[in-house]
C-alpha cells in the first residue's frame, strides 16, 4: 500500500451525503453481488434494480464486463490485476454511495480480503454482501460465453472455479441459491432485506 501524497488534500464540499439523502428521499446502499461466473449475479442485480427503479429509487449497476470494457480495460486476469479491479470498483462505488445512489455491483470478487476491503471502504452500515450461490456444474451448463470450456482446455488461466479459487463468503448478509430458487424468489429475498434500510420514514 502506497503512502498518502502530502500534496493531495481532499476538498470538503458544502453539499454532503445527508443533503443528498434528504433530496433523494432514500438512503444509499452498496449491494455487492458475489459468486461464480454463470451463477446469476448480473441477472439478479438487474432484476433488483428494476424493482427499485420502479419504486422511485435512484440506482445504478456496476457490472464486471462493462467495467472491464472501459475503466479497467488495462487490467488482465492475474490475481494482482483482479485485486486491483475490485479495489477500483470499491472506490467508484464509494463515490456513488456518497451521491446517495443505491449501487449494485456484479463481480465474481473471489477473494474474501477484497470483499472486506470494499465493506470497510464504504462502511458496514451501507454495504450488503449478497452471495449468489450455484454449483459449478450448473454454472457450466449456463455458460453461453464458453468460458468454462476454454478454461478447462487451458485457454484461460486463473479462471475462478477451475484453476483459481473462489473463497466462499463466511457471513454474507444475503444468501441465495439460484439453482434452487426462482429469479422472483431471489429478487424478493433481496428486497425484503434492503427496503427497510433505504426507506426513510416521514416525520
Residue pairs with C-beta under 8 A, 6 or more apart in sequence:
17 28
17 97
17 98
17 100
20 98
20 99
20 100
21 27
21 28
21 100
21 200
23 100
24 58
24 100
24 101
25 56
25 200
26 57
26 58
26 100
26 102
26 198
26 199
26 200
27 100
27 126
27 197
27 198
27 199
27 200
28 96
28 97
28 98
28 99
28 100
28 101
28 102
28 103
28 126
28 198
29 97
29 102
29 103
29 126
29 127
29 128
29 194
29 197
29 198
30 93
30 94
30 96
30 97
30 103
30 105
30 118
30 122
30 126
30 127
30 128
31 45
31 48
31 102
31 103
31 104
31 105
31 128
31 130
31 190
31 194
32 105
32 107
32 109
32 115
32 118
32 119
32 127
32 128
32 129
32 130
33 41
33 42
33 44
33 45
33 104
33 105
33 106
33 107
33 130
33 132
34 41
34 107
34 108
34 109
34 110
34 115
34 129
34 130
34 131
34 132
34 169
34 172
35 41
35 108
35 131
35 132
35 133
35 134
35 166
36 108
36 134
36 136
36 139
36 160
36 161
36 166
37 108
37 139
37 143
37 147
37 148
37 159
37 160
37 161
38 134
38 138
38 139
38 140
38 142
38 143
38 148
39 132
39 133
39 134
39 139
39 178
40 132
40 134
40 142
40 178
40 183
40 186
41 106
41 107
41 108
41 132
42 61
42 63
42 64
42 106
43 183
44 106
44 130
44 132
44 176
44 178
44 183
44 186
44 187
44 190
45 61
45 63
45 104
45 105
45 106
46 61
47 183
47 184
47 186
47 187
48 104
48 187
48 190
48 191
49 59
49 61
49 104
51 187
51 191
52 59
52 102
52 191
53 59
57 102
57 198
58 100
58 101
58 102
59 101
59 102
59 103
59 104
60 96
60 101
60 102
60 103
60 104
61 103
61 104
61 105
61 106
62 89
62 92
62 93
62 96
62 103
62 104
62 105
62 106
62 107
63 105
63 106
63 107
64 106
64 107
64 108
67 85
67 88
67 89
67 107
68 75
68 85
71 88
71 92
72 84
72 85
72 88
72 89
75 81
75 82
75 84
75 85
77 156
77 157
77 158
77 159
78 158
79 158
79 164
82 110
82 111
82 158
83 111
83 113
83 114
85 107
86 107
86 109
86 111
86 114
86 115
86 117
86 118
87 114
87 117
89 105
89 107
89 118
90 114
90 117
90 118
90 121
90 122
91 121
93 103
93 105
93 118
93 122
94 121
94 122
96 103
97 103
97 122
97 126
102 194
102 198
108 160
108 166
109 115
109 118
110 160
110 164
110 165
110 166
110 167
111 167
112 167
112 169
112 170
115 129
115 169
118 127
119 127
119 129
128 173
128 174
128 193
128 194
128 197
129 169
129 172
129 173
129 174
130 172
130 173
130 174
130 175
130 176
130 190
131 168
131 169
131 172
131 174
131 175
131 176
132 176
132 178
132 186
133 175
133 176
133 177
133 178
133 179
134 177
134 178
134 179
135 179
136 148
136 161
138 179
139 148
139 161
140 148
140 149
143 149
147 156
147 159
148 159
148 161
148 162
150 156
150 159
151 159
151 162
151 163
152 162
156 162
157 163
158 164
160 166
169 175
173 193
174 189
174 190
174 193
176 185
176 186
176 189
176 190
178 186
181 189
